[in-house]
Amino acid sequence: MPKKQNPNDDDELVPLSANNSASSSPHDASVSKRSLTRYLAIGLIVMVGCYHLGRFTCMLEHQELLEEGHVESKSSGKSKSKKDEADHAMTPAKIAAARSAGQELLSLLDDYYQHHKGGASHILMGKGGWSKGWFDTLGKREEKMIDTMARALLNPHQSVFKIGLIGSSVAAGHDNCRYDNYPEQLIRTWQSVWNAAGMELQVQNAGQGGGCGDSHKNQVWCVQQNVSPDVDIVHYSWSYFEGNDGRNERESLVRWSHLLAKSPPVHFINVNFDTTCLWEKPDENALLNAYEEYGYNAFCMRYALINSLNRPIDRERPAEDVMFEGNHVGDGFHNYTRYYDSSEPDERRDSLGVILRNWHPGPLGFQIISDALSYTYTKALLAALERIERVMDPKTLLPTKNEEAPDAQWWKERPIVLARDLTPHDPLVCDPKYCTVDEPPKCLNLELPTFGYWGASITPPEDDLNPWKGLPQNWQTWKEGEDIRWKMVSRFEISYYEDQPEKCIFPDHCAGIRAASPQEGRVVFKLPKMEVGMIALCVCCGKEVAQAQILDNPYIEIQFNERILDNSTFDLYPEKKCVRIVNDHSGTVVGSTGHAYLSIRLLEGNMEEVTISHVITL
């Protein structure tokens, strides 16, 4: 029998931030005494961490955890009562309600796109918009999506379907109000289907603007902190940062995501000028085919918009179409989004019809992304409901036919996925040393927002196991000020939503822990268990700041356990804001406390302010 997924198998992961997005929905569940004890213990840990992390939003996060009565821990849901399980159990009535809501949504989108070339099914679900069309045949890619929906619907411990988005300012929705980005539109469009099934929909948007210096190269390493490690689907959006090739990072992300609790499929949201949507590129097509059974696919916004037109286009230069000029209003069929309210002023109507603002999609551009995801995912959910009905006993609500059949396995937990289970075992692009592993990398990402769990943690100066206990440890936490809260929002939108800032302002902030002089002593990180032994530090803020702050800085001393590391062995990795200080376990000195610690301090003569934003470990 395969070993079951054990959500408590790593006590090194501590909740850093839960539900810190306006779109998040806490579980509505009673808590057993055992759970309450666990929450209080976690709360105590957070309070201790807050004391030593200064005012780095910790007390606010701790207060939110207490007010919600919910902590997204790795054991979330394991202590639910029998009543909770019954409340979340799938029933014939819920199946009927979810089917009705799903069919209603598909009808709405079919009507809306009826004049587009090929209709909704071609643009939103087929090769008119996706690299690989969905449901032309029932292949491995479709089976993965049906499996994802069915397991979420049937899991008595799950009341929220979670999508986690990692990406750039495009993912965040900059140049718009946050209300108009695709994650918020997706929630409003698709949540009715999940509500009908007795569940909630949550889209965790960890999009981060480029000002911090981050890119796909370092952020994919932080997937299980930037979003919850129990997400059902992962979205990735770094179109412009990739340049000509992001296959290494996407393949790593697909493989690491498959190791997470729910083995979520990864979907690439591409808004760049790529009008082939990857599939005509042999290397990209090979990657799409290699990870078909993991549900990997890409939706290309511009490709979908071009293919929906009934008018002639310049096939040699489709990216130069008038539709993609800055602030162009209308997609050839609609001049504003479906959610435009006629009581709103003309300026708001025109704003909602923008395809692109600078390089960021506008509301109408984001709408086709949201619609494509809603349409495709609803098709998969309806197929899952049909499969569930085939094997469900309406009295016991359990499978009655051939309990070893694949459909009946949806009532069981997923088996643990290890490196040996990854297919293909030999990756196409990514370094097997790092992407053929038993566990995904862990990360301490001090930037905001994040929704998951840190790996490394800042060690309190007076901790008994701190190897440098009693020595000065006065690095200061830092976060961008509130003066940038309206950043990347147009002046009209600011004036329109001045009294409703929650609809506009973005939660992404550069942040870190910093020092500028030797008098501030050390910062000490406790490291989690590591499979490979790789350690990298990222600094803020800018795209090439690691060279000056660490790599070329003779006045910074980094100790791993009791060994001072040789700076000449460091290299820029995985991004130019990051430095890989340890490659693997070779030469590692075991700490005297039995734990692994990393110390950083500045020496006399230092002229660089050093701001640590990430500690990445594998």
N, C-alpha and C positions, 0 to 999 in steps of 0.2 A: 504494500500500500504506500502511495506517495506520502511524504511528510507534509503535514498541514502548515499553512502559513502561521507563524507565531508572531503576533504584533508586539510582544514584549521581549523580543530576543536581543534588543540592544538598549541597555539602560543608559547609554551615553547620550542619546538624543533627548534634548530638553526643549519644551515648547518655548519659542522665542516670541511669537506673535500669532494670535489666532483671531480670525474674523476682523481684521483691521481694514476692511473695505466696506463702503456703504452698501454694496450689493450682496454682502454675505448674509446667510440666514442660519442662526444657531439651531441646533437640534431642539425640538420641543419634547423633552423627555424627563420623566421623573428620575431621580438619582438615588441609588441605593446607599446605605450607610457605608458600604465598602467604597463606592465611587466617591462619596463625599470625603471620606478619609484621604483618598488619593488626590482629590482636587485641593484639599487643604494643604497636603504635603507639597504639591506642585506650587500652590500659592506661596508657601513659605520659601521655596527655592527661588521663585520669581522675586519675592520681596528682598531676599538677601542679595540676589543679583542686582536688583534695582539700587540698593544702597551703594553698591560698588560701581555701578554703571552711571551714577549721577542721575541727571534728569533726562536721560535719553529715552523719553516716552515710556519708560518701564512702569512707573506708577499708574499712568493712564491705562496701559495694557492690562496691568494687574487688576485695576478697578473694573475694566470691561469684562475680564474673565469672571470676576465674582458676580457682577450684575447679571451676566448671561447665564450663570450657573452651568457653564459648559466650557470645557477645555478640549481642544482638538489634540488629544494625546494619541499615541500609537495604539492604545488600548481602547480608543473611543468605541462605545457601544458594547463592549464585552461584558459589562455588568448590568445591562438592561434587564428589567424584570420580564416575567412571562407576559404581563399585560402589555408592556412596551412592544414585545415581539408580536403579539396579536394585533396591536394597533397598526404595525407596519407591515403585517403579512399581506400578500397579494390575495385578492378575493375576486370572484366572478364579477361583482359589482364594480370594483376598481378597474378590472380589465375592460369592461364595457365603457366605463366613463373615459378612460385613457384613450381607447380606440376612437370614441366619438370626438374627443378633443383633437386627436391627431389628424383624423380625416377632415375635420373642420379647418384646421390650419393648412393642410395640403390644398384644400379647395380654394382657400383665400389666396394662396400663393399662385396656384394655377390660373386663377382669374386675373391676378395682378400682372402676370407675365405672359398672358395669352397672345399678345401682339409681338412679343420678342421672337426673334428667329429661333425656331425649334421649341419654343415654350419653356415653361419652368423646368420640366424634367431634363431638358438638354442643357440649359444654362446653369441651373442650380445643383444638379445631381450628375449630369453626364459629362462628356468630354468637351462640352462647350465652356466649362469653367474649371473642371478638375483635371489634374494630370492623368488620373485613371478614373474613368467613369464608374459610377456606382450602379449596381443592380442591373446592368445589362445582362449579366449572368450571375449566378450565385456562386461566387468564388471564395477563396480564403479571406480576401479583404472584407467582403460582406459578412462572412461568418464571424469574423472577429468583432465587427460592430454589433451584430445581433447578440453575440455572446456577452458583450459589454453591457448592453441594455438589459438583457434578461437577468443577469446576475445582480444588477442594481435593483431591479424591480422585485426580485425574490429574496433578497437579503433582509431578514427580519431585523437586523441590527442597523440597517441603513435607512435614513429618512431624507438624505440630501444627495442629489446627483451633482458631482463637482467636476467642473472644467477648470484646469489651471493654465494660465497663459503667461509665458515668459517671452519678453521681447523688448523692443526699443520704444522710442517716442510714438511710433505708429501704433503699437499695441496700447500704449497709454491713451492715445487719441489726441495728442497735442495739436494745436491750431484750431481746436474745437472746444465745445464744452464737453465735459466727461459724459454727460447725459447722452451725447450723440455718438460716442464711439461704438465699435461693433460689439464689445462685451455687454454693454448696457442694453443695446438694442436686442441682442440675443436673449438676454434675460426676459425682456418684455415680450418678445415674440414667442418664445418656446416654453416659458414657465407654466402656461395654462395646461399643457399636456402632462407635466409632472404633478401639478396640483391635482389634476383629475385622478392620478394614480395614488394620491395621498402622500406625495413627496414634495420637496422643494428643489429648486434649481439654483445653483450657486456658480458664478463665474469669478474666479480669483484672478484679478488682473495685476500681475507683477511687472507690467511694462515700466521701463526706466529710460528717461531721456539720456541723450548722449553726453551731456555735460559732465557726468561723473567719470567718463572715460570707459564705461563698460561696453561690451559687445557680446555677440553670440559666443565668442571664443572663451570668455571666462564665465559667463552666466549659465551655460549649460551644465557646468560642474556643480551648480547650486540648485538643481531642479527640486530636490526634496527639502530645501528651505524656502526658496522663492515661492513655491506653491506647496500645498499639503502633499505628503507622500501617499495619501490615500485618494488622490484624484482619480476620476473615471476616464478622463480624456486629457491629453496634454496638447496645448497649442504653442506653436513656435513662430515668431514673426520678427525676422531681422533681414528683410529683403535687401535694403540698401547697404547694410554693413557687410554682407557676404561678398560683394563684388562679383567675381566670376565663379566662385566656388565656396560653398559652405557645407560640402558633403561630409567632411570630417566631423564637424560639430553635430550635424543632424544624425549621422549614423551613431555617434556616441550617445546622443540623447535617446534615440530609438532603443538602443540596447540597454542603457541605464534605466529608462522608463519601464522596460519590460521586467526589470528586477523589483519594481515597486509592488506594493501590496496587491494592487488590482491590475497589474500589467497593462496600463492604459495605452491605447493607440496614440500616436503622435501625428498631428496634422499641421502642415506648414502653411501659414497664411502669407501669400506672396502678393505684394502690391507694386512690385517693380515693373520695369518696362518689358519684362520677359513676356512676349506674346506667343510663345510656344507652350508655356506652363510646364516646362522641364521635359516632357515626355519625348520630344524630338532629339534631345541630347543623349547620346548613347550612355555616358557615364551616369547621368541622372536617372535614365530609364532603368539601368542595371540596379541602382539603389532602390528604386520603387519596386522592382520585381523581387529583389532579394528579401524585402521586408513586407511582402504582401500579407503574409499570415499574421503579422503584427498590426495590420490596419493602417500602415503608413501611407499617406497621400498628401497632395498639395492642392490648395485652391488658389487660383490666380485671378485677382480682381480685374485687372485690365484685360486679360484674355477673355474673361466672361463678358465684360461690357462690349468689347469689339465684336465678339461672336454673336451677340444678341441683336446687332443692328441689321435692319433690312435695306439700308442705303449702301451704295458703293463705298469702299474704303481703299486706301492705298496699302496694298498688301506688302509692299516693299518697306514702307515706313509707318506701320500702324501705330507705333508709339507716339507719332507726331500728330495723331488725329486731334481735331479741334476739341474733342471731348476732354482731352487730358491737359488742356491749357489751364493755367492757374485760375481758380475761382470760376471756371465755366459752370453754368447752371444747366442741369438736365442731362438725361442719358439717352435722349432721342425718343423717349416714350413718356417719361414723368419728369416734372420740373420741381418736385419736392418729395420728401419722404411720406410714407403712409400716415405717420403720426402727426403730421402738421395739423394744427388746430386753426380753423378759419378765423377764430377770434384773435389770433396772434397778428402782430404788425407785418407789413409787407417785407420789411428787412429780415424778419425771422423766417418767413416763407422762402425768400431767396437764399438765405443762409442754408436752409435745409435741403436745397437742391444742388449744392456744390459737390462735384465729383472729387476734385483735388484742391487742397489749399497748400501752396508750395509743393512739397513732396508728400505731405500727409493727406490721406483720404479725407474728404468732407463727409457730411452726414449721408448723402446719397451713395457715395462710394462705399461707406461702411455698411449701408443697408443691404447691398447685394451680398456682402460677406455674411452678414447675419442671416439673411434669407437662405443662402446656400447651405449653411450649417444646420439651420432649423429644418429645412426640407429633407436633407440627406439623413440627419439623425432621426427625424420622425419616421421616415421609411424603415429604418432599422428597428426602431422601437415597435412599430406596428407588426413587423415580421416576428419580433420577439414575443409579442402578446399572442400571436397566432400559434407559435411553437409551445408556449406555456399552456395554452388551452388544450393542446393535444394530449398532454400527459397529466394534467391536473385532475385530481379527484375533487369535485365540487364540495364534498363533505369534509374531507381531511385537509384539503388544499395542499396535498403532497402528490408526488408522481405516483401513478398507478401502473403504468406500462413500462416494462423493461427498464428497471432502475439503473442499468449499466449503459443505457443509451446516452449519447451526448447531451440531448435536451434535458434529461433527468439529472445530469451532473450539475446543473445550475443551482440546485439546492445545496450543494456542497461548497466548502471553501476551496479556493484555488490552492494547488500545491505550490510549495516554495520553488522558485526558479533560481537556478544556480548557473555559473558560467558554463558548465558542461551542457546545459539545456539550450543555450542561445544558438539560434540558427540564422544565418550560417555561422558555424563555429569560428571560422576564420573570417574576420571582417573584411570588407572590400577596401576601406580607406583608413579607418581610425586605427590607432596603435593598439594592438591586442593586449599589450602590457597594461593598458589603462581601460580599455573598453570590453575586454573579455574577463570579467571579474564576477565574484559572487554577490557583491553589494555595490550600489552606486556610490559615488563620492559624497563626502559630507562637507558642509560649508558653514562658516560663521560669516554671514553677510549683514553688515551693520547698516546698509542702506535701506530705504523704505520704498514701497511696502514689501513685506514678506508674509507668508501665511503658514510656513511649515516649521521645521525644527533645526536648531543649530547643531553643528557637530562639535567644533571647538567652543570653548567658553572662556570668558575672562575670569581669572582666578582671584578671589578676594585676597588682599594683602596679608590678612591675619589667618588665612586658612592653614590648618595644621600641616597639611600635605604640601603646601606651597614651598618649593625648595628655597625661595628667596624671602621667606617670611621674615618680617622685621626690617627689611630694607625699603627705602623709598619707592613707592609705586603710585605715582600721581599723574599718570597720563589722563587727559580730559576727553570726555565724549563730546562730540560735535555733530550738529545737524544744520543744514541750510535753514536760514531764518524764515519767518512768516512773510517777509517782504516779497518773497517769490511765489506766494500762494496762488496768484493769478497768472503765473508765467504761462506762456504759450496759449493764451486765450485772447481772441480778437476783442477789440475795444467795444464793438457793438454788443457782443455776447456778455461782456463784463457789465455794460450798462443795463442790459436786459435782465440779467440774473443777479444784479447786485444784492438783492434781498434774499436770494436763494443760492448762496455760494456753493452749497453742497452739490448742486447740479453741474457746476463748472470746474471748480478747482481740482487739481490732480494730486493724488497722494504721494507721487514719487518725489523723493528727496535724496540728495547726496548726504552721506553721513559717515562717521568713522570715529576712531579713537586716536588722539594725536598728542604730540609733544614737540618742543622746539629746542629744549636745552637739557643738559645732563642733570640739572637740579630736579627735574621731574621724575627721575629714577627710571624704573622699568614698567613695562606692561607684561603680564604673565598670562599665557593661555594654557589651559588644560586641553590636551588633544584627545580625540576619541580613538578607539581602536582602529588600526589601519591595516588593510589587506596588502597593499603594495608598499606603503611607506612614503608616498609622495606628499610633500608639503609645499604649498605656494602661498605667498602673501601678495595681496593687491592693495594699491594705495590710491588716494584721491587727491586732487580731482583733475582729470585730463587724460588724454589718450596715450601719452608717452612719459608719464611722470615717474615711473618706477626707476628709470635710468638714473635720474638725479637723486631721488629720495633714498634709494637702496643700492643699486648696482654700482654706481660710481661714487658712493658716499663712504669714505674711509672712516667716518666718525660714527658709524652705526655698528653695534655689536649684537649679534643674534646667537643665543645659546639654545641648543636642543638637548634637553636634560642637563647634564653637567658639562657638555662639550661645546666649546665656542666654534661656530661654523666658519669655514674659510670662504670669504666673499668671492674669491676668484673662481669658485666652483658654481656660483649662481648663474642662471640665465633667465632671459625674459620669456615667460611662459605662464599661462597659455595666451596672454594678451600683453601688450606693451605697457599696461598699467600694473602688471603682475611680475613677480620674480619667483622662480622655482628654486627653493633653497635646499631641498632634499629630494633626490630622485627616487629612492627606494629604500628598503630596509638594510641594504648592505652598509656596513660600518656604523650602524645605529648603536648608541650606548644606552643601555637600560637605565632608567632613572632610579635613584635610591629609594624613592617612595613606592615603586612598583607601577607608577603612572607616567605618562609622557607629558612633559611640559616644554613650552617654548617661551623664552624670555627675549625681549627686545629692549635695548637701552641706547641712548645717545651718549657719545663721549665728548670730552673737552675739545673744542675746535669746531663742533658741528655748526653749520650755517643753514641747514635745511629743516624746515618744518616737515615732520613725517606724520602722515595720516593713514592709518591702516583701515581699509574698508572691508576686506575679505581675508579670511584664513581658510584655505582649501586643503582638504586632506583626502587621501585615498589609500 
